[in-house]
Amino acid sequence: MNASSPSLQALFLGILQGLTEFLPISSSAHLILAPWFFRWQNSLVDSLTFDVALHAGTLVAVLWYFWKDWVDLTLGFFRIVTRRSIGSFQEKLILYLVLATIPAAIAGFLMQGMIESSFRNPGLIVFPLTGVSFLMIFVEKRARNSHPLDKITLPDSLLIGFAQALALLPGVSRSGITITAGLFRGYQREAATRFSFLLSTPAIAGAAFLQLRHLFSPGTITDWPVFAIGFFASGIVGYLSIAFLMRYLRQHTLNLFAAYRLVLAAVIIFMICWKA
């Protein structure tokens, strides 16, 4: 199997999506940069349909890992609807997650097309990669790590939600910017990470379901084996990435990921200069 094989490229990109969707290093940046680095010219794995398959895989991963949370949150939502009041923490949390999702949903609706057409340039990706890296380092220096998740407030939830909207820009990283926002507001790393992943679930689901029709468009049936490879690779690796990060951030800071992002930015600059 050579590097031009769609199956091999789908496997590589599925693994890359699973890793970078949840680690704070930006999945959109890596999925743009990988074909650019390797000079791949494959319309199948660069298609919107394949992108849907990758997002569907990571959606399954986050639902799989947090299934107990989502069962409790869903029950909490129905209790709110039936009682028309908020009592338990789970009921409060599902309401906060819904409200915190709105900024990214509005930004995606208004700006996704422009971002997709104007911000896929590797040279532009350098700026959010670098800027968010320094923001991570700054916040880690002053992080109090004192508040557990059950102390989260509506204003803090909305702040994290607005931070998630920035992740539409390739290079920002949804998990990176939302975990950083949580740490900035004084939450424990595990609490900030859990809220980040729970908040990412509706966003990933929306990205997948809005484009789901492309998986069933005429002519795609023969490409399903390639889509399946990307789907399963992103789902399995995504689950492992979530498990790793939840454990890692209990004892460690975001600085390792900030350093990686800075190195990646430097590599991009070098490649741009070398190709010029």
N, C-alpha and C positions, 0 to 999 in steps of 0.2 A: 504494500500500500504506500503510494508516494504522497508527497506533500500537497499535490494538486487534487487528491481524491476528495470529493465532497464529504464522504463518510468520515475521513480523518479530520478534516477541517471542522465538521459538525461536532465531533467528539471534543476537539481542542476548545472550540468556542463554548460548548456546553460546560466543560470544566471551568473555563475562564469566567463564564457568567455565574456559575454556582459559587465560585470563590469571591468574586468582586462585587456581587450584589449585596452581600452581607458584611464582608470585611470593609473597613472604611477607606477604600482606595478607588472607588468609582467604577462601576461596571460599564457605564456608557462610554467612558474614556477608553477603557481597555478593549471594548468591542469595536471601537473606531480605530484604535491604534494597531491592533493585531494584524488586520489585513494590510494596513499601511506599512508596518514593519516588514512583513513577509512578502509584500507585493502580490497578494492574492487577487485574482480577478475571477471571482465565482459569484454569479448573480443569484444562485440558489441560497447560499449561506449568507448573502448580503441582502436578502429579501425581507420584506415586512413579515411574511408568513413564517419564516424561520425565527425571526425575532419574537413573534407570538409564542412559538413553541418553547423558546428559552424562558420567557417570562412565566409561561404556564408551569414549567418545571420548578422555578424558584417559588412560585405561589404554593405549589404542593409541599415544598420543603418547609416553608414558614408555617403553613397550616398543620403539617405533620408534627413539627416540633412543639408548637404551642396549642395543640388541639384541646387540652384540658382548659387552658385559659379561654379559648374561644367558645367552648361549651358553656362555661360559667358566664362569659360576657353576653352570649346570645340569650341565655335564660334571664340574665339581668335586664336585657333590653325588653323582653316580653313582660317582665314584671313591671317595668316602668309604664309600658303601654296599658296594661290591664289595671294597675293601681293609680296611674297618673301621678306618681310621686316617686322620689328617689330616696332609697334607704341605705342599702349596703354599699360597700366600696366598689364591688363589681358593677353595680348599677351606675355609680358615679363615673367609673372608669370608662364604660362603654359610651356614655354621653360625651365625655371629654375626647375620646378617640374620634367620634363622629364629627364633633366641632373642629378638632385639630386637623382633620382631613380636608376640610373645605378650602383652605388657602391653596394647597397643592392642586386640588381639583379645578379651581378657578384659573390658576396660572397655567395648568396644562391645557385647559380648553381654549384660553386666549392666546397662548404663546408657543404651544408645542410645535406647530407648523413652522414658525419662524426660527425656532431654536434648531429644529432638525435640518433646516436648509442653510442656516448661517453659522452654526457653532460646531460643526463637525470637522473643523480644520485643526489638525494636530498643533499648529502654532498657537491657536487660541486656547486649547486645552491646558497649556502650560500655566496660564494665569490662575484659574480656579484650583488647579493642583497645588500650586505654590501657596496661594492665599489661604486656603483652608488648612494647609499643613502648619503654617505659622499660627493660625487661630487655634488649632489643636494644642500646640506647644504652649501658647499663652494661657489658655484655659486650664491646662493641666497644672501649671505653676500656681494657680490661685484656686484650684478646685477644693471645695470643703468636704465633699463626699459625705454629707451628714444626713440627708433626707432619704427615707425609704420610699418605695413607690406609693404606698398607701397615704402618703402625705402630699401627693401631687395636687396642684391647684389648677383651676381653670385658666388663669392668666399664663401660668407656666406651660400648660398644655398647648395653648394657642401660640405661644412663642416658639415652641418646638415645631408646631404645625407650619408656621411661617418659614421656619428654617428648612423644613422639608421641601417647600416650594422652590427654594434655591437649587435643590438637587436636580431640577430639570436641566441645568447647565452641565454638559459633560465635563467631568473633572472634579465636581463638587463632592459627590458621594452622599446618597441618602442617609445611610447609617452614620457616616462620618459627621455630617453637619447636625443631625438630630441628637446623636450621643453627645457631641460637643455642647450643644445648646442645653441639654439636660445637666451636664456637668457644670456649665456656667451658672445655672440656677441652684447649684448646691446639692444635687441628687447623687446618691451613691452610684458607682459605676454600673453595678448590676441592675439597679432600678432604671437608670438612664438607658441602658442597653435593652432591657425588656420593653420599656415603653417605645423605644425606637423601632424595634421589630414588630410589635403589635400595631404601631401606627403605619408601618410600611405595608402591612397586609392589604388594606383597602386600596392603596396606591398601586401595588403590583397587580391586584385583581382587576382594577379598572383598566390598567394598561393592557392586560391580557384579553379581557372580555370585550373591550371596545373594538378590538381588531380580530376577534375570534372568527368572524365570517371568512377571513382570508384563508383559514385552514381548510375550508370546504369549498373554495372557489374552483371552477373548472380547470382541469389540468394538473392539480396538485396531488392527485391520488398516487401517481407514480413516484412522487418525492417523499411520501410519508416515512419510508425507512430512515431517510436522512433527518427528517424532523423528529422522529422517535429517538434517534441517537442523541440529538441535542437536548430533547426534553428530559430523558432519563439521566443524562450526565449532569445537567444543571440541577435537577431535583436532588440527586444523591449527594453531590458535592455541596450543594447549598445547605442541606441538612447538617452535614459535617462541619461546614463553616460556621453555622449558627452555634452549634454545640461547642466548637472551639472558642469562639469569641466570648460566649457567655462565661466560660471558665476562665479564659485568659484575663479578662478585664476585672475579675474579682481581685487579682493581685498585681496587675500591671497597668501601666498607663497607655495612652494612645500614641506615645512618642515613637514607637517602632514603626507604626503605620505612617506617621508624619514623615519620618526619615525616608521610608520607601517612596512616598509620593514625591519628595524633593529629588531623590535619585532618578525617578522616572522622568520628572520634568527636565532634569539635566540631560538625560539620554535623548529625549525628544529634541531639545535644542541642538545637541550634537548631530543627530540624524538630519535635521533640517539643514544645518550648515554643510554637512558632508554631501548631501544630495544636491545642494545648490550649484 
